[in-house]
Amino acid sequence: MVALGETASQRMTLIENHETEFKLVWKDEFLRNVCAFANADGGVLHIGYSDKGVPVGVENPRKLLETLPNLINQKTGVVSIVKQKTVNDKAVIEILVSPSSVPISYHGRYFSRSGSVVLELQGRELGDFLLRKSGLTWDALETDKAYGFNPDMESVELFKKLAFDRLPAARDEKDTGVLLGKLNLFKPDGTPTRAAFLLFDNMPQRQYPQAVVKIGRFANDADILTSDIVSGNLFQQAENVVAILRTKYLLSPITYEGTHRREKLEYPYNALREAIFNALIHRDYNTTSAIQIRVNQDTLSIANEGKLPPEVSIDDLTRVHLSKPRNPLIADVFYKAGYIESWGRGTLKIIRECLDAGLPKPIFLEERGVIRVIFGSHAPITPPITPPITPPITPPIVATKKEYEKNTLIDRIYRVIVSNNRISATGIAKELGIGRETVREYMDKLKKQGRIKRVGGARAGYWEIIP
């Protein structure tokens, strides 16, 4: 909080974020904000402030001190700390909310925080949230007993072979049930988990028909030339997808080093493997979509549905970051098998392999809950050490990249407005981590494109979304 005697520059540090929100006066509808803080990482709701964090004071703070603790507890079950403070000679109220270990609802609805925005959780997001709060993940739940569990012994033996360095005892374990139990893939009563079914069943598509990888070569965005669907368990998919890409979809130009013949895949083999393993580990198997690999003339993209966790942003994928696998049991088995080296570094390995091969960095995108990694000529180009032999080729590549980045940013801003049509340019700038003037520039473009329209003034107005 800002105390008396602090400078204007110190007051500027008071901004709305994931754990801070300002309200001019108290309204009972703000109980959903309390609920959102409790369901996220906790936070402070400041009453008596403008939306820019300037203290203006509240009327009758004593009444709020007496009524708010009981009101919050009765309506949400949250035990909060309500304090009165004096800031710049103004009486303001602080409501301190701690993160809750159990889900908190308000009128039967669940809310959480995304940056400075309160979001209502629905559908799969609500299901994932309730699982996390219960300490479980989707892959740790027991599978449907009606389908039975028929382990593929070739996959089990492959795991034993691959896991020898990290789990040498696995090689000598003859009982498959005991082995999978030691991997935490069985429940205490012997029921296989969903992870066990996906990893080792001889045909997991009996229960999860969406658990496949679709590969296609495209002439353009719409016309497909050839395609394959790779099914089987995750070990089979991990081994077969890269093999099919190598033999059917990708070029391997032949070069010679002295008398030695070399065949170099057009995209780094290890980078492709890592990206495919990441997709298998982190995808949301609770959806109806498959992992999709699109091979175009100059690009290759791998897409899987499954939003990043709140602790990890799309920009974090280009640096060392916290690992929060959506399916930790599957990730642990892949780690023990040596498919992945260490959690949180897979994307860095992909980048390094591409740069070592003299290729541009791949692009990582998150669009409507779909994670996409794109290899190819449109990705950021590393400046050459020597001037290019044919300078006229350079400007079109740079222009294409800038146009791509501009359109991507416009769409990101548009999606933020769609999710919260009362958000300000400042709020968008904070959420996306970009400059406010840049946001204003692209919002003007959205208005000129006829995609949004302002209704009302700056404080009470909203953005009308135009289909």
N, C-alpha and C positions, 0 to 999 in steps of 0.2 A: 504493500500500500504506500501511497504518497503521504509523507508526514509534513507538518508545518516547517517552513524554511527551505524546502527543497526547490530546486530551480525548475524553470520551464522545460529545460532539456530532460530533466529527470522525469517530469510528468509525462513526457512524450513516450516513455517506455511502457506506459499503461495502455496496452492494446488488447483487443479481443483475440483470443487464440483457443487452442484446444482445452485449456483449463481456466479460462477467464472470460466472463461475459458481463456486460453493463446493461442496466435497465433504469429508465427514468423513474418509474414508480412500480410498486408491487402490484401484480395481477395474479389471480389464482392460476391462470393458464401457464404461468412460469413454473408450475410444479413439474411440467414435462422437462424443463431445463435442468431442474434438480435431479429428476429421474435419469436424464442423459449423462450428467456428470457421474452419478453413482454407477451407471452401467459401463462407463469408460474408465478414465484414470483419476476421477475426482476432479474438483475444481472449486472456484469461488464465483458466486453470483453477487455482483455489486449492485445495490439499489441506491438510487439517488445520483446517477451519473448519466451524462449524455452518451449517445452511441459512439462518440469519439473519446470517451474516457475522461471527460471534464466533470468534476464534482459540482452538482447543482443543489444537492441537499434533498431531504425528504421531510414531509410533514408528519408530525406525531410519531417520531421514531420509537418512543416508549411503547406505543401500542403494537408496533411491528415486533419489537423484542418479546412481548408477552404472547402474541398470537402465532407467530410464524413457526416456532419449534414444534408446537402441538399440531398445527395444521399440516406441516410437512410430514410428520411422523404418522398421523392418522390417514392421510391420503396416499402415501407412498411406502410407508414403513421405514423410511430413512431417518436416522438420528443425525441431525445436523447441528452445527455450532453457529448461532446467530449473534453477531456482535454489532455494537454501535461504535462508530469512530467519527472523529472530527478531522476533516481534510479541507484546508483553505477556508476555515471558519464555517464549513458546511457539515451538517450532521448527515452521515451516510450509514448504510447498513451493509454488512458483509455476511453472506451465508456460505459457510465452509462445508463442503460435501466430500466425504471420503469415498474411495472406490468400494463398491460392494462385492462380496464374494458370491452373492446369489443374484439372480435376475430381479430387476426392479421394474414394476409396471405402474402406469398411471391410467386409471379408467380402463384397465385391461389392455393397454397399448404399451409397447416397449420403444424406448428412445435411446439414442446414443449420440456421441459427438464425432464429427468429421471436420477437423480444423476448428473454425469458429461457428460451424453450422450444426443445428440440431436435426437429426434424421430419425424418422420413424422406421423401425426395423420390421420388414415384412418378408414373406416368402422364404427363400433359401437363406437370406441374410439373417432372418430371425431364427431359423433352425440352427444355423452355424453358431449364432450367438448363444443360444440356450445350451448347445453342446459344450462350448468353451466354458461357460459358467459352471457346468456340471463337472468339469475336469476331464471330459471325454473328447475324442475326435471321431469323425465319421468312420475312419478305417478301423477304429478300435471297437466298434459295435459288433455284436454277433450277427452272423449271416443268417439268412432264412433257412431253417432246417429242412424245409420242404424240397429244396434243390439238392440236398446231399452234398458231400465234399469228396471229390475223387482226385486225389493228388496226382499230378503228372510226374512220374518217377524220374524221367529224363531231366526235368527242371530241377527236381530236388538234388539229383546227382551233380548237375551243373553248378548249383549253389554251393554244394560241399567243395567242389573243385575251386571255384572262384574265391571262396571265403577262407581258404587255407591259411593265408598270411594273417588275417585279422581274427579268425575264429578257428584255429587249427583243430579243436576238439570236434568240430562238426563232421570232419571227414570220417571219424571212427564211429559215429552214432548210426546204428542200424535201424532204430525205430523212428520212423518219420514223425509220428505223433509226439514223441519226446523231443525231437529236434525242433519242431515248430512251437512246441510249448516253451522251450528255452528261449525262443525268439519272441516270446510274448504274443504269438499269433493265435493261441487258443485261450478261451476263457477258463476260469477255474473248474467249470463243470465239463470241460472237454469240447465245448462248442467252438468251431472255428470262427475267427473274426472275419470281417469283410476283407481285411488286408490279406489274410491267409488265402481266401477264395480268389482274389485277384492275382496274387503272386504265384500260386502253385496249383490251382485247380486245372484239370485238363481241358476245360472249356468254360471259363467264367462268364462268357456271353449268354449262357443259359439264364443267369440271374441279372447280369449287367450287360445288356446288348449294346449299350453306348460305349463300352470300354474297348474301343478299337481305334486304330490309326488309319486315317484316309490320306492317300498320297495321290496327287494329280499333277500332270503337266499341262499347262495352259498356253494357248496361242495368244490370248489376251485375257482381260478380266472375266470374260464370259464364256469363251469357247475352250472346252477341254479336249485335249488330244488323246490322253490315255490316263487310266487311273487304277489304283489297287486299294483294297481294304485289308489291313493286317489285323488279324484277330489272335486268339490264344491268350495265355496268361502273360503277365508283365515281363517275365523272363524271356518268353518266346518273342514277344514284341520287341524287347530291347535288342535282342540278337538279330531279328529279321528285318526291322525297318531300315537300319543302316545298310544291310546287305542288299536290299531291294533298291535303295537309292543309288548305291554304287554300280550295280549291274544294269539297271534299266533307265535311270533318270538323269544321272550326272555324267559329265564328260571326264575322261582321264587322259589329258594330252600326254603324249610320249616325248620324253627328252632323253638326252644321253650325257652322262658324265664320264668322259673318256670312252671306254668300251662298255660301260654299265648302262643298261636301259632303265629308265625311271618312268613310272606312271603316276602322275600327281593329280589327285582329285581336284576338281575346280573349286570346291570349298573344303577347308581343312577337315579331315576325317575326325579328329579328336573334338573339334568344335561342334560338329554335327552330332556326334555321340552325346556330348555333354548337354546340348540343347534338347535332344530327344529324351534323355534321362530326366532332365528337369521337368519336361512336360508330363512325363509319366508319373513323377512323384507329386507334383504340385497341382495337378488338374483336379477339378471338382467332379468327382464321379457320381454326384447326386443329380447331375443335369442330363439332358438327353443328347448332348452334342458330343462328337468325337474329336480327338486331336486331328488337326488338319495341316498337312504339309503341301504347300503350293510351290511348284517349280515353274518359273517363267524363264524367258530368254536370258534375262540379266539378274534375276533375283531368286531367292529361295526363302520362304517364310514358314515358320512353325508356330501354330496358334493352339492354345488350349484355354478352355474356360476355367476360371478360378481367380478371383480377385486377390490382389496382394493383401497381406495383413496390415492393419493400421500402423504397425511399427515400422513398416518398410515402404518407401516410396519408389516409384519407377526410376528416379534418378539414383537411388541407392544401389541399384543393380550394377552400376558402373564403378563401384568402389566396395571396399570391404564393408559388409553389413551384417546385421543380426539375422540369423537363420530361424525362420518360423515356418517350417514345412506344414502344409495343409494336412498331409497324411504322414505323421511322424513314424508310424510303424513301417510303412512302405519305404520311407527314406532310410530308416535304420537298417533294413535288410539290404537295400541297394548299397549302403555304405559298407556293410560287412562283406558284401560280394565284391567290393572294389570298383563298382560302377561309378561311384562318386568319391572324390578324394576327401573333402571336408565341407561341412555345411557352411553356406554363406560365401563360398569362393567359386562356385560353378560358373557364374556369369563372367567373372574376371578371367577364368581359364578360356572361355569362349573368345573374349576380346583379345587376349594374348595370342592365342592360336591364329586368329585372323591377321593380326599385325605381323606376326612372325612369318606368315605366308605371303606378306606383301599385299594383303587385301585391306580394304577399309574396315573400320569398326562396324560391327553389326548395330542395328537400331533396336532398342527395346521399347515397346509400346504397351499401354494398358487402355483398352477401349471397351466400354460397357461390360466390364468384368472379364474381358478376354485378354490374356497376356500373349504378346506376339514378339518373336525375335526375327529380324529380317536381315539376311545376308545378301550382299550384292552391291552393284555399282552406284545405287542411290544413297548408300550410307555415307557418313562423313569421310571425306578423303584426307588422308595424311599428307601434308605438303611434301613434295619430293625434295631430296637433298640437292639434286642438280636441276636446272631449268628443263622443262619438258622439251622434247625434240619438236613437237608440233604444238606451239602455243595456242593456235586457234581452237583446239579441242577443249581447252580448259573452261572458257566462259560458259558454254552450255551446261556443263556438269555442275558448276557452282550455282548457276541460275536455277537448275532443276532442284538442287538440294534446298536452296532458300525458299523456293515456292512450296516445296514439300513441308518444310518446317513451319512456314507461315500458315498453311492450311490446317496443319495439325494443331497449332496453337489456337486458331480461330475455333476449331471444333471443341477443344478442351474448355475454352471460355463459354461457348454455347451450352455445353453439357452442365457446367456449374450453374448457369442461369436457369436452365430447365429444372434442375433439382431444387433451386431456391430462387424464385422469381422476385424476391424482395432484396436480394443481396446487392451491395454497392460495389463500385469499381474497386474501392479500397479492400473490401472483403474478398473479392476475387483475387486481387493481387496477393493478399496474405495466403490464401488457400493454395494458389499455384506457385507462389514463390517468385513472382515476376514484378516488374515495375508498374506503378499505377498508371503512368502515362502510356505505357505499352498496352495495358488493358483498355484504357479509354480509346486508343487508336483502333484496336480490333473490335471494340463494341460499336464504334461508328461504322466499321465495315459491315458488321452484322445488321445494323439498322439499314444501311444502304442496300444490302442484299435482301431486305424484306423478311428477315428471319425473326427479329424482335422489334417491339414497339413500346416506347415508354408511355405509361398511363399514370397521371398524377405527378405530384411534385417530388422533390428529392427525398423528403423524410417519410411521407405517407404513401408514395406511389409504388408502382410495381412494374415488372416487365411482362408484357403480353407476348406469349410464344406463338408465332405465326407458322402454321404447318407449311 
